[in-house]
Amino acid sequence: MDYIDTLLEKLKEWARKIVEALLGDEAEPEPELIPIPVNDQRRRR
C-alpha cells in the first residue's frame, strides 16, 4: 500500500509541475469587474 501511495504522490507532483510549466508559475486572477453606471431614464418613467 505504501508503494501505491508514494506513486500517487509522485504522479500528483509531476502533474502539478506540468500544469505550472504550461500556465506559468501562478495563474493570474481574473481582473475584478468595475460597475459602470447607466443613465436609463426610460425605466423610471
mmCIF file of the N, C-alpha and C atoms, coordinates in Angstrom:
data_MODEL
# 
_entry.id   MODEL 
# 
loop_
_atom_site.group_PDB 
_atom_site.id 
_atom_site.type_symbol 
_atom_site.label_atom_id 
_atom_site.label_alt_id 
_atom_site.label_comp_id 
_atom_site.label_asym_id 
_atom_site.label_entity_id 
_atom_site.label_seq_id 
_atom_site.pdbx_PDB_ins_code 
_atom_site.Cartn_x 
_atom_site.Cartn_y 
_atom_site.Cartn_z 
_atom_site.occupancy 
_atom_site.B_iso_or_equiv 
_atom_site.pdbx_formal_charge 
_atom_site.auth_seq_id 
_atom_site.auth_comp_id 
_atom_site.auth_asym_id 
_atom_site.auth_atom_id 
_atom_site.pdbx_PDB_model_num 
ATOM 1   N N  . MET A 1 1  ? 0.822   -1.202 0.000   1.00 0.00 ? 1  MET A N  1 
ATOM 2   C CA . MET A 1 1  ? 0.000   0.000  0.000   1.00 0.00 ? 1  MET A CA 1 
ATOM 3   C C  . MET A 1 1  ? 0.859   1.255  0.000   1.00 0.00 ? 1  MET A C  1 
ATOM 4   N N  . ASP A 1 2  ? 1.962   1.228  0.745   1.00 0.00 ? 2  ASP A N  1 
ATOM 5   C CA . ASP A 1 2  ? 2.832   2.403  0.805   1.00 0.00 ? 2  ASP A CA 1 
ATOM 6   C C  . ASP A 1 2  ? 3.398   2.730  -0.567  1.00 0.00 ? 2  ASP A C  1 
ATOM 7   N N  . TYR A 1 3  ? 3.686   1.680  -1.351  1.00 0.00 ? 3  TYR A N  1 
ATOM 8   C CA . TYR A 1 3  ? 4.215   1.893  -2.695  1.00 0.00 ? 3  TYR A CA 1 
ATOM 9   C C  . TYR A 1 3  ? 3.203   2.638  -3.568  1.00 0.00 ? 3  TYR A C  1 
ATOM 10  N N  . ILE A 1 4  ? 1.941   2.264  -3.472  1.00 0.00 ? 4  ILE A N  1 
ATOM 11  C CA . ILE A 1 4  ? 0.893   2.908  -4.269  1.00 0.00 ? 4  ILE A CA 1 
ATOM 12  C C  . ILE A 1 4  ? 0.716   4.358  -3.832  1.00 0.00 ? 4  ILE A C  1 
ATOM 13  N N  . ASP A 1 5  ? 0.726   4.611  -2.522  1.00 0.00 ? 5  ASP A N  1 
ATOM 14  C CA . ASP A 1 5  ? 0.606   5.989  -2.028  1.00 0.00 ? 5  ASP A CA 1 
ATOM 15  C C  . ASP A 1 5  ? 1.768   6.854  -2.495  1.00 0.00 ? 5  ASP A C  1 
ATOM 16  N N  . THR A 1 6  ? 2.974   6.298  -2.444  1.00 0.00 ? 6  THR A N  1 
ATOM 17  C CA . THR A 1 6  ? 4.160   7.036  -2.901  1.00 0.00 ? 6  THR A CA 1 
ATOM 18  C C  . THR A 1 6  ? 4.056   7.325  -4.391  1.00 0.00 ? 6  THR A C  1 
ATOM 19  N N  . LEU A 1 7  ? 3.609   6.344  -5.149  1.00 0.00 ? 7  LEU A N  1 
ATOM 20  C CA . LEU A 1 7  ? 3.448   6.520  -6.591  1.00 0.00 ? 7  LEU A CA 1 
ATOM 21  C C  . LEU A 1 7  ? 2.412   7.598  -6.905  1.00 0.00 ? 7  LEU A C  1 
ATOM 22  N N  . LEU A 1 8  ? 1.290   7.595  -6.193  1.00 0.00 ? 8  LEU A N  1 
ATOM 23  C CA . LEU A 1 8  ? 0.263   8.606  -6.408  1.00 0.00 ? 8  LEU A CA 1 
ATOM 24  C C  . LEU A 1 8  ? 0.774   10.004 -6.068  1.00 0.00 ? 8  LEU A C  1 
ATOM 25  N N  . GLU A 1 9  ? 1.545   10.136 -5.009  1.00 0.00 ? 9  GLU A N  1 
ATOM 26  C CA . GLU A 1 9  ? 2.116   11.431 -4.642  1.00 0.00 ? 9  GLU A CA 1 
ATOM 27  C C  . GLU A 1 9  ? 3.065   11.929 -5.726  1.00 0.00 ? 9  GLU A C  1 
ATOM 28  N N  . LYS A 1 10 ? 3.886   11.046 -6.272  1.00 0.00 ? 10 LYS A N  1 
ATOM 29  C CA . LYS A 1 10 ? 4.805   11.429 -7.354  1.00 0.00 ? 10 LYS A CA 1 
ATOM 30  C C  . LYS A 1 10 ? 4.025   11.867 -8.586  1.00 0.00 ? 10 LYS A C  1 
ATOM 31  N N  . LEU A 1 11 ? 2.958   11.129 -8.921  1.00 0.00 ? 11 LEU A N  1 
ATOM 32  C CA . LEU A 1 11 ? 2.144   11.491 -10.081 1.00 0.00 ? 11 LEU A CA 1 
ATOM 33  C C  . LEU A 1 11 ? 1.495   12.861 -9.893  1.00 0.00 ? 11 LEU A C  1 
ATOM 34  N N  . LYS A 1 12 ? 0.997   13.130 -8.668  1.00 0.00 ? 12 LYS A N  1 
ATOM 35  C CA . LYS A 1 12 ? 0.404   14.442 -8.384  1.00 0.00 ? 12 LYS A CA 1 
ATOM 36  C C  . LYS A 1 12 ? 1.436   15.545 -8.529  1.00 0.00 ? 12 LYS A C  1 
ATOM 37  N N  . GLU A 1 13 ? 2.643   15.292 -8.038  1.00 0.00 ? 13 GLU A N  1 
ATOM 38  C CA . GLU A 1 13 ? 3.716   16.280 -8.125  1.00 0.00 ? 13 GLU A CA 1 
ATOM 39  C C  . GLU A 1 13 ? 4.089   16.545 -9.586  1.00 0.00 ? 13 GLU A C  1 
ATOM 40  N N  . TRP A 1 14 ? 4.204   15.494 -10.389 1.00 0.00 ? 14 TRP A N  1 
ATOM 41  C CA . TRP A 1 14 ? 4.530   15.668 -11.806 1.00 0.00 ? 14 TRP A CA 1 
ATOM 42  C C  . TRP A 1 14 ? 3.422   16.419 -12.534 1.00 0.00 ? 14 TRP A C  1 
ATOM 43  N N  . ALA A 1 15 ? 2.174   16.091 -12.221 1.00 0.00 ? 15 ALA A N  1 
ATOM 44  C CA . ALA A 1 15 ? 1.051   16.774 -12.863 1.00 0.00 ? 15 ALA A CA 1 
ATOM 45  C C  . ALA A 1 15 ? 1.055   18.260 -12.502 1.00 0.00 ? 15 ALA A C  1 
ATOM 46  N N  . ARG A 1 16 ? 1.344   18.572 -11.240 1.00 0.00 ? 16 ARG A N  1 
ATOM 47  C CA . ARG A 1 16 ? 1.406   19.975 -10.812 1.00 0.00 ? 16 ARG A CA 1 
ATOM 48  C C  . ARG A 1 16 ? 2.522   20.707 -11.535 1.00 0.00 ? 16 ARG A C  1 
ATOM 49  N N  . LYS A 1 17 ? 3.672   20.053 -11.698 1.00 0.00 ? 17 LYS A N  1 
ATOM 50  C CA . LYS A 1 17 ? 4.798   20.675 -12.397 1.00 0.00 ? 17 LYS A CA 1 
ATOM 51  C C  . LYS A 1 17 ? 4.467   20.918 -13.867 1.00 0.00 ? 17 LYS A C  1 
ATOM 52  N N  . ILE A 1 18 ? 3.767   19.982 -14.481 1.00 0.00 ? 18 ILE A N  1 
ATOM 53  C CA . ILE A 1 18 ? 3.382   20.141 -15.890 1.00 0.00 ? 18 ILE A CA 1 
ATOM 54  C C  . ILE A 1 18 ? 2.411   21.301 -16.052 1.00 0.00 ? 18 ILE A C  1 
ATOM 55  N N  . VAL A 1 19 ? 1.431   21.395 -15.160 1.00 0.00 ? 19 VAL A N  1 
ATOM 56  C CA . VAL A 1 19 ? 0.460   22.490 -15.225 1.00 0.00 ? 19 VAL A CA 1 
ATOM 57  C C  . VAL A 1 19 ? 1.162   23.827 -15.008 1.00 0.00 ? 19 VAL A C  1 
ATOM 58  N N  . GLU A 1 20 ? 2.078   23.896 -14.056 1.00 0.00 ? 20 GLU A N  1 
ATOM 59  C CA . GLU A 1 20 ? 2.823   25.128 -13.816 1.00 0.00 ? 20 GLU A CA 1 
ATOM 60  C C  . GLU A 1 20 ? 3.662   25.503 -15.025 1.00 0.00 ? 20 GLU A C  1 
ATOM 61  N N  . ALA A 1 21 ? 4.257   24.524 -15.692 1.00 0.00 ? 21 ALA A N  1 
ATOM 62  C CA . ALA A 1 21 ? 5.075   24.800 -16.863 1.00 0.00 ? 21 ALA A CA 1 
ATOM 63  C C  . ALA A 1 21 ? 4.221   25.325 -18.015 1.00 0.00 ? 21 ALA A C  1 
ATOM 64  N N  . LEU A 1 22 ? 3.019   24.790 -18.165 1.00 0.00 ? 22 LEU A N  1 
ATOM 65  C CA . LEU A 1 22 ? 2.144   25.215 -19.258 1.00 0.00 ? 22 LEU A CA 1 
ATOM 66  C C  . LEU A 1 22 ? 1.481   26.561 -18.987 1.00 0.00 ? 22 LEU A C  1 
ATOM 67  N N  . LEU A 1 23 ? 1.067   26.789 -17.743 1.00 0.00 ? 23 LEU A N  1 
ATOM 68  C CA . LEU A 1 23 ? 0.325   28.003 -17.412 1.00 0.00 ? 23 LEU A CA 1 
ATOM 69  C C  . LEU A 1 23 ? 1.191   29.091 -16.798 1.00 0.00 ? 23 LEU A C  1 
ATOM 70  N N  . GLY A 1 24 ? 2.407   28.785 -16.482 1.00 0.00 ? 24 GLY A N  1 
ATOM 71  C CA . GLY A 1 24 ? 3.253   29.739 -15.782 1.00 0.00 ? 24 GLY A CA 1 
ATOM 72  C C  . GLY A 1 24 ? 3.299   29.386 -14.312 1.00 0.00 ? 24 GLY A C  1 
ATOM 73  N N  . ASP A 1 25 ? 4.117   30.118 -13.550 1.00 0.00 ? 25 ASP A N  1 
ATOM 74  C CA . ASP A 1 25 ? 4.275   29.810 -12.137 1.00 0.00 ? 25 ASP A CA 1 
ATOM 75  C C  . ASP A 1 25 ? 2.965   29.939 -11.378 1.00 0.00 ? 25 ASP A C  1 
ATOM 76  N N  . GLU A 1 26 ? 2.278   31.058 -11.563 1.00 0.00 ? 26 GLU A N  1 
ATOM 77  C CA . GLU A 1 26 ? 0.994   31.259 -10.898 1.00 0.00 ? 26 GLU A CA 1 
ATOM 78  C C  . GLU A 1 26 ? -0.010  31.748 -11.931 1.00 0.00 ? 26 GLU A C  1 
ATOM 79  N N  . ALA A 1 27 ? -1.170  31.177 -11.877 1.00 0.00 ? 27 ALA A N  1 
ATOM 80  C CA . ALA A 1 27 ? -2.226  31.651 -12.768 1.00 0.00 ? 27 ALA A CA 1 
ATOM 81  C C  . ALA A 1 27 ? -2.670  33.025 -12.288 1.00 0.00 ? 27 ALA A C  1 
ATOM 82  N N  . GLU A 1 28 ? -2.781  33.963 -13.231 1.00 0.00 ? 28 GLU A N  1 
ATOM 83  C CA . GLU A 1 28 ? -3.192  35.310 -12.854 1.00 0.00 ? 28 GLU A CA 1 
ATOM 84  C C  . GLU A 1 28 ? -4.681  35.330 -12.551 1.00 0.00 ? 28 GLU A C  1 
ATOM 85  N N  . PRO A 1 29 ? -5.074  35.961 -11.459 1.00 0.00 ? 29 PRO A N  1 
ATOM 86  C CA . PRO A 1 29 ? -6.505  36.037 -11.163 1.00 0.00 ? 29 PRO A CA 1 
ATOM 87  C C  . PRO A 1 29 ? -7.209  36.937 -12.182 1.00 0.00 ? 29 PRO A C  1 
ATOM 88  N N  . GLU A 1 30 ? -8.471  36.647 -12.396 1.00 0.00 ? 30 GLU A N  1 
ATOM 89  C CA . GLU A 1 30 ? -9.234  37.466 -13.336 1.00 0.00 ? 30 GLU A CA 1 
ATOM 90  C C  . GLU A 1 30 ? -9.403  38.866 -12.756 1.00 0.00 ? 30 GLU A C  1 
ATOM 91  N N  . PRO A 1 31 ? -9.325  39.872 -13.614 1.00 0.00 ? 31 PRO A N  1 
ATOM 92  C CA . PRO A 1 31 ? -9.495  41.237 -13.095 1.00 0.00 ? 31 PRO A CA 1 
ATOM 93  C C  . PRO A 1 31 ? -10.907 41.432 -12.554 1.00 0.00 ? 31 PRO A C  1 
ATOM 94  N N  . GLU A 1 32 ? -10.998 42.229 -11.506 1.00 0.00 ? 32 GLU A N  1 
ATOM 95  C CA . GLU A 1 32 ? -12.295 42.483 -10.883 1.00 0.00 ? 32 GLU A CA 1 
ATOM 96  C C  . GLU A 1 32 ? -13.106 43.414 -11.785 1.00 0.00 ? 32 GLU A C  1 
ATOM 97  N N  . LEU A 1 33 ? -14.362 43.091 -11.973 1.00 0.00 ? 33 LEU A N  1 
ATOM 98  C CA . LEU A 1 33 ? -15.219 43.902 -12.829 1.00 0.00 ? 33 LEU A CA 1 
ATOM 99  C C  . LEU A 1 33 ? -15.547 45.225 -12.147 1.00 0.00 ? 33 LEU A C  1 
ATOM 100 N N  . ILE A 1 34 ? -15.542 46.288 -12.936 1.00 0.00 ? 34 ILE A N  1 
ATOM 101 C CA . ILE A 1 34 ? -15.852 47.613 -12.414 1.00 0.00 ? 34 ILE A CA 1 
ATOM 102 C C  . ILE A 1 34 ? -17.287 47.955 -12.820 1.00 0.00 ? 34 ILE A C  1 
ATOM 103 N N  . PRO A 1 35 ? -18.152 48.266 -11.860 1.00 0.00 ? 35 PRO A N  1 
ATOM 104 C CA . PRO A 1 35 ? -19.529 48.606 -12.216 1.00 0.00 ? 35 PRO A CA 1 
ATOM 105 C C  . PRO A 1 35 ? -19.568 49.931 -12.982 1.00 0.00 ? 35 PRO A C  1 
ATOM 106 N N  . ILE A 1 36 ? -20.345 49.952 -14.053 1.00 0.00 ? 36 ILE A N  1 
ATOM 107 C CA . ILE A 1 36 ? -20.487 51.153 -14.870 1.00 0.00 ? 36 ILE A CA 1 
ATOM 108 C C  . ILE A 1 36 ? -21.897 51.689 -14.674 1.00 0.00 ? 36 ILE A C  1 
ATOM 109 N N  . PRO A 1 37 ? -22.025 52.937 -14.202 1.00 0.00 ? 37 PRO A N  1 
ATOM 110 C CA . PRO A 1 37 ? -23.366 53.495 -14.022 1.00 0.00 ? 37 PRO A CA 1 
ATOM 111 C C  . PRO A 1 37 ? -24.049 53.726 -15.372 1.00 0.00 ? 37 PRO A C  1 
ATOM 112 N N  . VAL A 1 38 ? -25.312 53.418 -15.408 1.00 0.00 ? 38 VAL A N  1 
ATOM 113 C CA . VAL A 1 38 ? -26.086 53.573 -16.648 1.00 0.00 ? 38 VAL A CA 1 
ATOM 114 C C  . VAL A 1 38 ? -27.230 54.529 -16.371 1.00 0.00 ? 38 VAL A C  1 
ATOM 115 N N  . ASN A 1 39 ? -27.345 55.546 -17.209 1.00 0.00 ? 39 ASN A N  1 
ATOM 116 C CA . ASN A 1 39 ? -28.425 56.517 -17.070 1.00 0.00 ? 39 ASN A CA 1 
ATOM 117 C C  . ASN A 1 39 ? -29.569 56.065 -17.978 1.00 0.00 ? 39 ASN A C  1 
ATOM 118 N N  . ASP A 1 40 ? -30.464 55.266 -17.421 1.00 0.00 ? 40 ASP A N  1 
ATOM 119 C CA . ASP A 1 40 ? -31.572 54.721 -18.199 1.00 0.00 ? 40 ASP A CA 1 
ATOM 120 C C  . ASP A 1 40 ? -32.860 55.381 -17.719 1.00 0.00 ? 40 ASP A C  1 
ATOM 121 N N  . GLN A 1 41 ? -33.246 56.449 -18.388 1.00 0.00 ? 41 GLN A N  1 
ATOM 122 C CA . GLN A 1 41 ? -34.416 57.224 -17.970 1.00 0.00 ? 41 GLN A CA 1 
ATOM 123 C C  . GLN A 1 41 ? -35.711 56.582 -18.465 1.00 0.00 ? 41 GLN A C  1 
ATOM 124 N N  . ARG A 1 42 ? -35.654 55.686 -19.407 1.00 0.00 ? 42 ARG A N  1 
ATOM 125 C CA . ARG A 1 42 ? -36.869 55.061 -19.916 1.00 0.00 ? 42 ARG A CA 1 
ATOM 126 C C  . ARG A 1 42 ? -37.545 54.210 -18.844 1.00 0.00 ? 42 ARG A C  1 
ATOM 127 N N  . ARG A 1 43 ? -36.814 53.575 -17.998 1.00 0.00 ? 43 ARG A N  1 
ATOM 128 C CA . ARG A 1 43 ? -37.395 52.693 -16.981 1.00 0.00 ? 43 ARG A CA 1 
ATOM 129 C C  . ARG A 1 43 ? -37.979 53.498 -15.814 1.00 0.00 ? 43 ARG A C  1 
ATOM 130 N N  . ARG A 1 44 ? -37.541 54.693 -15.597 1.00 0.00 ? 44 ARG A N  1 
ATOM 131 C CA . ARG A 1 44 ? -38.012 55.482 -14.450 1.00 0.00 ? 44 ARG A CA 1 
ATOM 132 C C  . ARG A 1 44 ? -39.331 56.190 -14.733 1.00 0.00 ? 44 ARG A C  1 
ATOM 133 N N  . ARG A 1 45 ? -39.709 56.283 -15.970 1.00 0.00 ? 45 ARG A N  1 
ATOM 134 C CA . ARG A 1 45 ? -40.944 56.986 -16.309 1.00 0.00 ? 45 ARG A CA 1 
ATOM 135 C C  . ARG A 1 45 ? -42.155 56.136 -16.100 1.00 0.00 ? 45 ARG A C  1 
# 
